[in-house]
Amino acid sequence: MPDDIRENTDLGSWGFLRTGWWILHIIAIIAVGYIGYWIAQ
């Protein structure tokens, strides 16, 4: 993996927040929560 990509996605820094990954994380968390709620019904 190129160094620039690894630096931008490194969880040890806040660089991943600038790449838009947080949007995918929020969508994934909501999706998992919704699926879990749907299964629990």
N, C-alpha and C positions, 0 to 999 in steps of 0.2 A: 504494500500500500504506500502510495507517495506520502512524503512527510507532510505536505501541506494539508492533505485530507485528514491524516491522522491527528494533526494539531487542531483542526477545526472540530473534530468529533471526539477529542480527548475529554473524558468525564472528569479528569483532574483539573481542568480549567473550565471557564465559563464560555469558551469559544463555541461549544455546540449550541448555545442559545442563539447565536447570531446566524446559524445556518438554517434555521427554520425547523430543526428537529423537534423542538418543544411542541410545535403544532401537531406533529405526528404522534407524539407521546400523549398529548391531551386527547386526541381522537381515539387512540388505542385504549386509554384508561376508560373513557366513556363507553366505548364499544364493549369492553370486557365487563364493566359494571352492568350495562344493559342486558348482556347475554346472561350474566349470573342472576340478575333479577328475574329475567324471563324463565330461566330454568327452575328457579325456586318457587315459581307460582304453582 
